[in-house]
Amino acid sequence: VAIRSAEDAPDLALGEDRTVPERVEILANPGRRAAPPEHRRPDPAPITVHRRLPGYAATPLVRAPALAADLGLSELWVKVESARMGLPAFKVLGASWATYRTLVDRLGDEPEWADVGELRAALAPLGRLTLVAATDGNHGRAVARMARVLGYGAHIFVPTGTAAARIEGIASEGAEVTVVDGTYDDAVATSAARAADDVLVISDTSWAGYTQVPAWVIEGYATIFDEIDEQLDGTVPDATRPDVVVVQMGVGALAAAAVRHFSTRAELVVVEAAHAECGLRSAEAGRPVEVPGPHDSIMAGLNCGTVSVVAWPTVVAGVDVFVAIEDGAAERAMRELASIGVVAGETGAAGLGGLRALVESDTSAVELAGRAALVICTEGATDPEAYARIVGAA
Ligand SMILES: Cc1ncc(COP(=O)(O)O)c(C=O)c1O
């Protein structure tokens, strides 16, 4: 483990305008295996359902040559999830697929449907249900949106300190929002206790005895990567296809989806928020370990102290490097993405922040010079006030 700070490594310039030293922690994953666990791709693929949902369109894949040159890379691709099916983050891909699979399971049979009107009619025998989730913002809003689309109720639990704009975003979907006195992990426990016959818990994290829904959430994220393949296929030479893939990690569902898609053709880098680096600590310990709160990074989507138990075996087997960054690295990356016209919120920019931290460290954990990298801007300006403060007007 290399622990670097701007104080003892003055060449590690994270955020030109910050005076507070920033710490970066890098771990070459000791658990990486040559072949991560096999998984069966769902058939039909989640993208076939996503395409029939309101507002679906493939999100942009942007080539960023100036940033690539600055980072010493041959190519930098940015998949931009700042607007996905009318919401400011990628999370609706998992929430919608998991909700759909849960309902089809209840129904007993997959109905035929062409649009949401037909889907609602097919689901009518299930009666009126309420969807419940815990969230640091994006997943809960996505579940609330699915409830609205299907004509159901929604009750979303958020941890103390959740930005008002994120709470308002969830409420704007017609959901009841409850602030739980505690961390994200406490909000998860509170939401789990709500399960009932007519109340479905749609969680993106898993725990002992609750694994099926979060496994579907991971499946749903495959759409991001299927789209990337389609966007690159036949249009770019092989040499410019990404062979380093960087993803943010909260509980690890997105990272697990990335591993499934890329682990045989790219090196995988996971970026976490320092003080909520449950992936890095678990990889180091050789088993899932909790990082206690408070988790108060501005990278709200990464403020998770516990890995998802269904995601973890895939993540630990397939990730090459874990990087934990502090807030200044995300802020700088927000400004860098803004400079190429990409609106990235704090969590959304964290992938680029972690990539720069790796480039600027002297770690040998991953060789980046001349490589083609992919980062995912996982969210837009979900807290517009903070965005304006950090970047300027959106
Ligand atoms: C914008 C954003 N990016 C990344 C993540 C991390 O995803 P996961 O919790 O699946 O690791 C989250 C989680 O909430 C998020 O909201």
The ligand as a Gaussian input file, in Angstrom:
#p B3LYP/6-31G(d) Opt

LIG

0 1
 C      -23.339000       8.510000      -9.062000
 C      -22.867000       7.236000      -8.467000
 N      -21.739000       6.678000      -8.923000
 C      -21.261000       5.526000      -8.417000
 C      -21.912000       4.875000      -7.384000
 C      -21.340000       3.615000      -6.828000
 O      -22.065000       2.488000      -7.190000
 P      -22.076000       1.182000      -6.276000
 O      -22.750000       1.558000      -4.990000
 O      -22.785000       0.184000      -7.080000
 O      -20.661000       0.800000      -6.018000
 C      -23.098000       5.423000      -6.873000
 C      -23.831000       4.762000      -5.803000
 O      -24.773000       5.278000      -5.250000
 C      -23.591000       6.634000      -7.433000
 O      -24.716000       7.212000      -6.984000

